[in-house]
Amino acid sequence: MRPSLAQTNSPAQFTTISTFVVDRTKLDEIKRRAQAGESRSQYLLGVIYRQGTRLLAKSDTEALKWFRRAAGQNSTEAEVALGIAYASGAGVSRDYVETARWYTKAARAGDSTGEYNLGVLYIMGQGVSQNDSQAFEWFAKAAASGLAEAECMLGVMYNMGRGIKRNRNKAVEFQRAAAQQGLAKAESELGIMYFRGEGVHKNFAEAFRWSLAGAKQGDGPAENNVGYMYKSGTGVKTDYKEAVRWFKSAAEQGEPAAQANLGDMYATGSGVPLDYVEAYKWLSLAAAQNVKDATKVQQRIAGVMTERQVSTAQERASLWMQQHPAASSQEQYTYYEAKR
């Protein structure tokens, strides 16, 4: 089976985790200021309650209380935090209409995170009617403030022609801007554009450089694509062991192309000992995510396996899916909360 590049035909997924570290003195000061009505401290106290620390137990209820107080004073940070709470169901019933209300409030006040997250809702049609043009508009507003995630989404939309006429030169422009800020997803997308010659002259060395940058940050599609280039000797010297290493990392994240590629490596004994059971397992997982040709290769190797081996492979695939319930859902969007 020919190794597969991870595709870019679905908008990118972004995930960030904000953490806040305080000592006793700082926590007491934040509490004092929050109780005195300072909106910034109310928001920070909400963040601390949301994540929990050794000094203050996690409490979604308390977090929401302080976010609401800060939002009552038009804190856009708190409005975004409330939108995230309603989107995730943290301390409240999940309600995308409420999510949209809070993001809209923050976005209309010019908060770039609110603008970006509202764009995500319009892409998904959650709490609002699905509308690519509206999504593009809000991403453009957020990108004007230099938000890398928004720049990347504009690049994706220009490349796909969603919400705007396709313009691959513009797609490269925005992906490069986001990649230069170190956004892994944009580095991955830019690598693919260099690989395919979309909006730029085809350049395999640049494709490898940008893909590797994204892979080193743990981006699944980028990891797969680095594996592909190591296997095929594209932009880098052929190295099957390195290919397997990157395929494995991406496959464990649920990247379907990587699962197919890893299965193929096991099926041919390339960079790993020949192992039909592991090959069948990974090809099964890829086939479940509709990877082209994965089922054909799976059926072919089944012809040289015993019934016991097939059964073992199926059990391993089933166990993997139980242990990674979210990994097979590729078209997801995670709301972004900026670190302030």
Secondary structure, DSSP 4 states (H G I P E B T S, - for coil): ----PPP-SS-------------HHHHHHHHHHHHTT-HHHHHHHHHHHHH--SSS---HHHHHHHHHHHHTTT-HHHHHHHHHHHHHTSSS---HHHHHHHHHHHHHTT-HHHHHHHHHHHHHTSSS---HHHHHHHHHHHHHTT-HHHHHHHHHHHHHTSSS---HHHHHHHHHHHHTTT-HHHHHHHHHHHHHTSSS---HHHHHHHHHHHHTTT-HHHHHHHHHHHHHTSSS---HHHHHHHHHHHHHTT-HHHHHHHHHHHHHTSSS---HHHHHHHHHHHHHTT-TTHHHHHHHHHTTS-HHHHHHHHHHHHHHHHH-TTTT--S---------
